[in-house]
Amino acid sequence: MIFNEMVSNLYGLSGEQIVQKMEMFYDDNSGAEKNSWRVSLPKLIEVVQRAGLGNLYLATEYELPAGGRIDATLIGDDENGNHHALVIELKQWSRGGVEYYPNNGFPAIKVNATNPYLSRHPVNQTKEYTDALNSNHSNVVNGQISISGCQYLHKFELSEKEFFVQDGYSDIDISNMFVMGEEGAFDDYLKTLFSPTADNEVARSLFVDGEYVTTEMDMEIINRITESPDNIPLWHDQSMILDYIMPLLKQQSEGRLATNHMILIAGAAGTGKTIIGFRILAEYWRLHSNSNNNYRCKYTLPKSRTIKQVLDGLCNNQAGIRAEFLDYIKGQYDLLVIDEAHRITEFSNAISSAQIVILLQDDRQRVRGNEIGTKANFKNFAVMRGYKFTAFPLDYQKRSGLGSYVDRLDKLLYGDEYQKDVGLGIDVNVYDDIQELERWMNSCHNSTSSAKYYASYCWEWKSQKRPTEIDIKIPEINPVFQKQWNPMYNQYDWYLDSIDKVGCIYTAQGLGFEYVGFIWWDDLVWRTDHWEFNIGKVTQYDYQLRNSIANNASNQDLLLNIYRVMLTRAKKGLGIWFKDEETKQHFKEVCLLEG
């Protein structure tokens, strides 16, 4: 529930009375947060009422699922009856209570409270919130209500307002930031957005009752890199990382960056590593206007036929960014973004061929014994090569519906505990009959081409050499389910639309689909209180894995990782058929909370 009330009903109440009303909706806020409500909200309400807009609704503490809370939102209609919501970042700062904090090139604002802390620029905070709503609030996405943002700092001195555009903040637009002494301008701004006579109930309902949805942001946005960076919106945890990187890119573009930086961005599948990588490239592109297209930046990855073919197929801008294999990188660059960095098999000179190196990585997506791209190894490499090493986590699950499915899966596979369960986030169904799984997949395919089968590599790839051969037969005698493995070539066409071929681990990494049908074979089975690993069922056909684990002691972890990668490809729905009954029941207990 979100606290929301008509402004005219709140006008005249004391700060304490407003806090008491809000406490009925929010019971986990600190004393400092409540004090900010007590002080800031009456000031905002006074401005809105004075502007003759007491008919607006005020919503407070709107929580974004991927982090962050919006202080205040004014909701209403404009003169033409269009529904609108204005996100307002409130601050109690005065000039004497804050100071600019460059933090070795990373600009922040130090707030000298009882317990001093670093804060982001209010304009950056507001933009993060409006971007999130524009991309993911259901009624904003469908065009029924529009979003804008501003800031109100009721204690900050007008004569000191230039504080917010100094040094690393010099390009920030503060035209919609209002401080003490600008209440009249704030009134006028509000009047341009809202009508004083509108009913506003429909607008209120659209904002408050709208659902938070995940939009499809995957490999296809490689085409947006050469457009405005704003076309690649970020979530809360991604925005925090960009705040760190942007000053480095700006210093570099001005020829002032004297140090080398290796920045590792780690996160599970679906947390948005590739998206933040593309956004960083887009910001570089914007800072380096170059009509000859001679940009000193590269998007690269270890050799992966599938991802390369998919990206080449998606990249319709021949003059823009294209993926290159890391092995082929020669020369020196300003910026190198290495996706799937966990898959590297050697620390070559190519990894240190740029002043700023971005590593997109997940220790638990290493699936062969010779893949050495761990966080620890990258840190050691950075130190040896004279780079400043910084690591950031991406924690929020964005592919699988903002839910706890991946947390539950990690508990299943690795025994990890997690703090808060918010539901699966996607539909997960277990089928007792593999023909039921096939019927479900056919139904999914009738509504979208984004549907794929995946399975562990436990069948010979006969169709690689004999195109008419059937690879997967279940059961082997009198089969009721028959499919080929994914093709060796034309994998972009397979990516776009194929329901008749099954993908393996090597065509899973880096990709996502709306619906996935998974075949859980008996190479990984649960017995009473532990996993049993029959990795030989895989290595008899997977020569890459077999050769890579000859001298590797963590074979069991690799098999767990293989399953984790394939089980995290789905965006909307996952269907699973199990060969082994005990494994199926254990999955249902841990991941579906049954039993």
N, C-alpha and C positions, 0 to 999 in steps of 0.2 A: 504493500500500500504506500502511496505517495501523499504526503500532506499537501493539500491544495484548498485554497479558500479565496473568495472574492476579496479584492483589496479593500473595498469599502467596509467590509465586515471586520477587517483587521485594523483599520485606521482608528487611532485613539487608544488602542490597547498598549499597555506598557510592554517593555521587552520581556519581563518576567511572565506576563500573561501569554505572550506568543510562545515562549519556551514551553510553558505548561501544555499548550495545545499540541505542539510538535512532539512532546514526549509521549503522547498517546500513539504516535506512529513510529517513533525511533527511540529505542531503549539502549543502544550500544554506543552512544556518543560520549566523548570525553567532556570534562568540565570546560576545557578551552574552547571546544566546538560550541557548546551551549552558550558560552559567553559571547562568541561571535554572533550567534543568532540574536542574543539579547540586545546587542549593540547595533549591529548592521541592518537587521531587517526593519526595525522601526524607521531608520533613516531612508531606506529604499521606499517603504510604504508611503512615507510623507511626500517624497518627490512624485510618485505616481499619482497620489490623490490630488496634489496641487496642480498636476497637469490635466486634471479633469478626467482621469482614466480609472476611477475607482471601480468601473465595471470589469476591469481585467481580472483574470485569475492569477494567483501567485502559487506556484509549486516550488517546494524546497527539497533539497537533499536528494535530487533524482540520481539514483545509483546506476552507473553504467556497468554492465556485466563483466567487462574486461578491465575494470579498475577505474576509480575516480568517481567523485560525486559532484553534481552541479549545485552550486550554492542556491541560486534562485532562477526561476524561469517565469517570465510574464507571458500569459497566453490570451489571445483574443483575435478579433477580426480587424481588417483594415477597412477603409471607406468603401471598397468594392466588394466586401463580403468574403475576401480571401482569408483563410485561417493562417495564423502565424504564431510562432513561439520565439521569444527573445531570451537567450541564455545570458545570464549576468554573473560575472565573477566578482564577488564582494571581498574587499580587503579593508582591514582596520589600520593599515600602515600610515605612519607619518614619516617625513623625510629623516627625522632624527632616529627612527627605529629600524632603518634598513641601510644596507650598504652594498655597493656593487662588489661582486666576488668572482674574479676571473678564474680562480682555481686551475692554474696552469693552462689557460686557454679555453676552459669550459665555463662560459658565463652563467652566473646564477645570482640570486638576490639573497643575501644573508639577513635574516630577520632576527633582530636582537631582542628576543622575548626572554622570559624567565629561563626557558630552555632553548637557546638559540638553534635555528635550523636554516637549511638552505631551501629556497623556493624557486620554482620556475617563474619566468616572466608571465604576468597575468594575461597578456594577449596570447601567448603560446598556450597557456592552459585553456583559455576560452576556445581557441581554434581547435584544439584537440577534441573538446566536447562537441562543438558544432559539426566537425568532420565525422565523429562517431555517430551522431544522430542522423546526419545526411546520408550516411552509408548503411545504417543498420536499424533505424527506427521504422517499423513497418509502415506507418502512415505518412512518414516523410518520404520513404522510398517510393510509395505509390502515388505521391504528389498531392495528397489531401491537405497537408499542412507544411509550411515552409519554416526554415530555421535561420536565425542570425544571432550575433553575439555582441556583447559590449562589456565594459568593466566600470565599476563604481567604487572609488576609494574616497569615502566621505571625510577622512581626516587628513588626506595628503594635500600639502600646500601647492597651490597653483604655480607659484613662482619656482617650484622645484620640479616641475613635471618633466623637464628635459632629462632627469635622472633615468627615465625609461627608454631613452634612445641613445645612450652613450656607448661607445666602444663596440663590443660584440652585439649590442642591440640596436645599432645605428640604422638598420634597414627595417625595423619593426614599425608598423603603422599604428599610431596611438590616437587616430582621429575619432575612434569610438570609445576612448577611455575618458571618463569624467571624474574630476577630483573636486575637492572642497572649493567652492566659489564658482563652479560650473553647473550648478543645479538648474539654472535657466536654460542652458544649452542642452542639458539632459532632458528637461521637459520638452523642448522643441524636437529633439530626436525621437522621443517616444511618440509624439503626436504625428510624426511622419509614418509611423508603423501601424498605429492603432486608431480605431474610431471610438469616440466617447459615448456613442449611442448603441453600439452593437450588443447583442445578447451574450455571445461568447461561449455558450454552453457546449455547442458542437465542437468548437476549437478545444475547449478544456477536455472533453471526452476523447477526442482524437489523440491528444498528447498523452494524457494520463493513462488511458486504456490501451494504447498501442503496444504491440509486442516488439521485442528486440530480436531481429533476425540477422543471420550471417549472409552476407552477399558473396557471390562467387568471385574470389580474387585468387587466381592461380597463375599458371605460366603465361596465360594469354595477355597479361598486362605488360609483357616485354615490349609491346608496341606503344605503350604510354610513356616510355622512358624519354623519348624525344619531344613529348608534349610538355604541358605544365606539370611540375611535380605534384601539384594539388590534385591531379587526376589519379594519384596513387594514395588514397587516404590511409592513415595509420590508426592503430589502436593505442591505448594508454601506454602499455609497456614498450611498444615500438617507438612512440613519440619521445619517451624518455631517452632512448638510445640516440635518436636523431638530434636531440638537444646537445648531446656530447659531440657528435660528429660534425655538425654544421659549422661550428667555429673553425675546426681544422680545415674543412673544405674552403672556407672563405679566406683564411690565412694563406692557404696554398694558392688560391686563384690570384691573390695579390702579391705573391712571391715572398711572403713573410714566414712561411712555415719552415723552421730550421731542423725539426726532429722527425724521425720516422715512427710510424704508429702501426701496430698490428692489433686489430680489434676483433675479438671472437664473440660471436652472437650465437648462443647455444639454446636449443629448445627442442622439444619433442616434435614429432610429425604433426603438422597442422597448426603450429604456433605462429607461423608467418615469417619464417626466416627469409625465404625468397622474396617476399613482398618488401621487407625493409631493405634488402639488397638492391632491388630495383629502384626503390625510392632514393637511396643514396646515389645511385648512378644518375637518376633524373635530376637531383640537385646539382651534381657535378656538371651535367650537360647544360643546365640553366646558367651556371656561373661562368662557363667557358663558351662564349659566343664565337663560333668559328664557321665561317661560310664554306670553308674547304673540307669540313667534316674530318679534320685531323685531330681527333680527340685522343688524349693520352689516358684513356681509361679502358678497362676490359672487364667483361663478365665471363667467367671461366669456370670450369668444373673438371674433376678427374674424368677419365674416359668412361662414357656411358652412352652406348649407341642409342638407347631409347630416348633419353632426355634430349640429346642433341638433335635427333630427327624430329622430335615433337617441337622443340624450340625453333628449328629451321622452318618447319611447316607453319608455325604460328607467326613468325616474324615477317609481316608483310611490308615492312619498311626497309627496303634494300639499303638505304643510306644510314640506317640507324644502328643500334646496338645488336650484335649477334653473339651467340655463345661460341666460345672457342675452348678446345681441350687445353688443360693446364700444360701438358707436355709440349704444346706447340707455341707457348708464350716465349717470345724473344725480345730483348731490348729492355728499356726502362720506361716506367709509366708513373703517372701521378697517383692513379687509383686502380686497384685490382680487387674485384669482388669474386671470391672463390666459393661457389655453392657446393653442397655435398662434400665439404672439406674433410669430413670424417673418413672419406673413401680413399684418401691419398695413400700411396704405397711407398713413397720416398720423399724426403725433404730436399727437393731440388732447388736450384737457384731461382727457378721461376716463381717460387712462393715469396721470395724477397725481392721481386723485380719492380716494386712500386713503393712510393713514399708512404702511402696509406694502403694497408692491406686489410680487407674485411673478410673474415672467415665465418661462413654459415655452417654450423656444425652440431652434431648430436652424437655423443659417445655410444648411445644405444642403437644407432643405425649402422654401425660397422657389421658387415655380414660375411667378411672373409678374413682368414687368419693373417693376411699380409696387409690389411688396412690399419694404418698406424696414426690416423688423424685424430688423436685424443686431445682434450684440452691441455693436459699436462705436457704432452709432447710439443704442442704448439707454443706453449709458454717457454719451454726450454729453448726451442729454436729461436724465438723472438729475442731472448736475452743474448744468445750467442751471436745473432746478427745485428745487435744494437738497436732493436726496436723497443719502444715503450709498449708494453703489453697490457691490454685492458679487456676484461671479459664481462659480458652482460647476459643475463638469462631472459628468455621469453617464456612466461609461465602460463599465459592464458590460451586455452584451446579455442581456435577460431575455425578450424575446418569442421570439427565434429559437433557443431551446434552449441558451443559455449558450455558444454556439460562436463560431467566427471567420467565419461567413458574411458578416456586414456588413463586417468588416475586408477580406475578400477582394473584396467588391463595391466598396468604396471604392478598392481598388488597381486594379480593373478600370476604373472610371469616371474616377477622378481621378489615378491613379498614386501613391496614398498607400502608403508602406511601413508595416509594423506589426511588433511585436516578437515575438509568440509565437502560433503557430497551434495551436489545440486541437481542430481538426476543425470540420466545418460546423455541427453542432448541430441542424440540421434536414435532412430528406431533400430533396435537389435532383436533379431528373431532367430531362434534355433529350430531347425527342421529335423524331424526324426527320419524323414524319407528324402533321399536326394532328389527324387522326382518332384517333391514339393518345393525344394529349393529352386529347381529349374523352372517350375511354373511361376514362382514369385519373380525370378529374374526376367522371364519373358514378359510378365506384366509390367515390370519396371521399364523394360526396353520399349514397350509400346508407347510410353509417355516421354521417354528421353533416350538419346543415344549414349548418354553418359552412364553406362552400366558395364561392369567388368567382372569376370570370374578371376579368382586367384587361388593358387595352391602351392604347397611346398614341392620342390623339384624331385618327386619320387616316382616319376615315370620317364621312360626313355623318350627322347625327342626324335622319333622316327620320321616325322613329317618334314624335318629340316632337309633331309636328302630325298625323301619320297613324298611329294606333296599331297598324295591322296591317302596316306596312312593316317589312322586314328591313333593318337598318343595315349589318351586317358580313357580307360574303360572301367566302369564301376557297376557291378563287380567284373572281374576279368572274364569270367565265363557267363554267357548270356547277359551281357551288360544292358542296363537300363539308362545309363548316362554315358555319353560318348562325346569327347571333344578333342581337338588338336591343341597343342601349345601355340603361344603367340608366334607370329612370323619372324623370321630372321631379318627380313628387309620390309620396307613399306610399313614401318611401325607407326608412322604418323597417321596413316589410314586406319590402322588398328586402334590407335588412340581415339580417333574421332568417332568410330562406330564399329564395334564388333562384339557380338554376343555369342559367337560360335567358337571362340578360341579362348584359352585360359592363360592368364599371365602368371609369371613366376617372380621371384624376388628381384631379378634383374630388370624387369619391366614395371616394377612397382615404385622404386625409390624416386621421390621428387614429384610424383603424380598424384592426383586426386580425382575421384569420380563421385557422382551423386549416389550411385548404388553399387555395392560390391557383394558378390556371392563368393563365399570362402569355403574351401574344402579342407577340413582339418583331418589330416591323415595320421597314421600311427608312428611317425618318426618322433613325435613329441606326445607323451601320454602321462597322465597323472595317476599315481599309485599311492593311495592312502594319505600320505603327508609330504610327498616329494614328486618332482618330475623325473621321469625316466627318458633318457635320450637315445634314440636309435638313429644316430646321425649317418650310419652306414647306408640307410635307405635312401639318403640324399646323395651322398658322395659317390655311390655307384653310377650315378648319371651326371652329377655336377662336377666336372673335372676341375673347374676353377676353384671351387670350395675344397675339393680333395687335395689339390696341389698346394693350396695356401695353408692348410692346417697340419701339414706333415710334421712341423716342429712347434706347434702352437698348443699351449696348455688350456686355453679358454674356449675349447670347441663347444662346450655346453652353452656358454653365454652367446656364442654366435647363432646357435639354433634358436634360442629365445629371441634374439634380435631379429632374425629372419621372420619369425611369426609376428613379432610386434610391428614390423614395417608393413607387412601385408594386411594386418588387421587394423591399420590406421589410414586406409586409403579412402574410406567412405565419408561423404559429407552429409547425406540424409538418411541412408538406410544400409544396414549390414545384415545379410542372411548367412547362417553358418550351418553346415552339415558335418557331423562328427562320425568318423569311423569307429571310435572307441567310446563306449557308454560311460565309463567312469570319468573320463576327461570331459565329456559333455556335461555331466552332472556338476562337476567341480566348476566349470565355466559358469553355469547357471547360478550356482551359489554365490560366486564372487562378483561376477559382472552384471548379473540380472537381479541379484539379491533375493533369489528364490531358495526355498528350503531352510 
